[in-house]
C-alpha cells in the first residue's frame, strides 16, 4: 500500500468518525401531549412551541397524568371524573368518579396518579386509583389556591405550581414545601418533566418555560399556543425496572465499533503489502 493510499484511507476513516459523532449528537426536540382550555388536544414541541392538533377532548382538563403507558385526564368541569385519553384523537373514556373537585390540578409521578382538590374547607392531596377513579385523601397541603396552578407529571417527585410559587408535595401526608418563586409574572397552568428538565406552561405569558427544581426560577421559552391546562410526555412509556441506553449512546457505540472494524481492515491490508 502506497503512502498516498494509506493517507487517503486514514482521511476517509476520520471523516466517517467525525460524521458519526456529529450525527449521534443530534436529538429531536422534546415533545409533550397538550390539552388546552378550549378542549383542543395535540402535541407540542417544548423547544420551539410548534403545535400539532390531533383532535378534541370535548372538555377543559384539570391536568394530565401518565401511568403504565396510558394517558389520563380529570375534567375541570365534571366533578372528580377520571378519564383515559385516546392519544390519537383526544377522545375521552370515563373510568370512574371520586366526588373530589380537583381545583388544584391533576398529575402523576412514575408510580401513580394524584390530584389536589377539596371536598371541604382544606386543599388536600389525593392519590387516585387508575382502574376505578376512586381517591384516597393523603392530607392537607396547607395552601390556598393561586390564580394558575397544577401538579406535575412524569417525575419521581410531585411538584405543585400554585400562583407565583412552586412547591414539592409530600406523598405520605400531602404537606407542601416551598421550593421558590418563578420570578416575574410567571404562573404555571401545567408542569411536565422530560428527561431531567421540568417544563411549565406559563399561562400568564402564554409560553413554555423551563423551571429550576432547586430554586423555582423559570426561564422563558417560546409560545405555548394558548392557555395550556394539561401536559404529558410524548411518547408515553411504562416505567422500566432497568435503564436503557438512550439512542445517542447506541449511536456512539456503533460509531466506535465501525472505527474498530475499519481500523482492523486497514492494518490487515497494510501488513500484507
Secondary structure, DSSP 8 states (H G I E B T S, - for coil): --HHHHHHHHHHHHHHHHHHHHHHH-----EEEEEETTSEEEEEETTT--EEEEEE-SS-EEEEEEETTEEEEEESSSTTEEEEE-TTT--EEEEEE---EEEEEEEEETTEEEEEEESSSS-EEEEE-TTT--EEEEEE-S----SSEEEEESBSSEEEEETTEEEEE-TTT--EEEEEE--TT--EEEEEEETTEEEEEETTTTEEEEE-TTT--EE--SB-SS-EEEEEEES-----SS----HHHHHHHHHHHHHHHHHHHHHHHHHT-
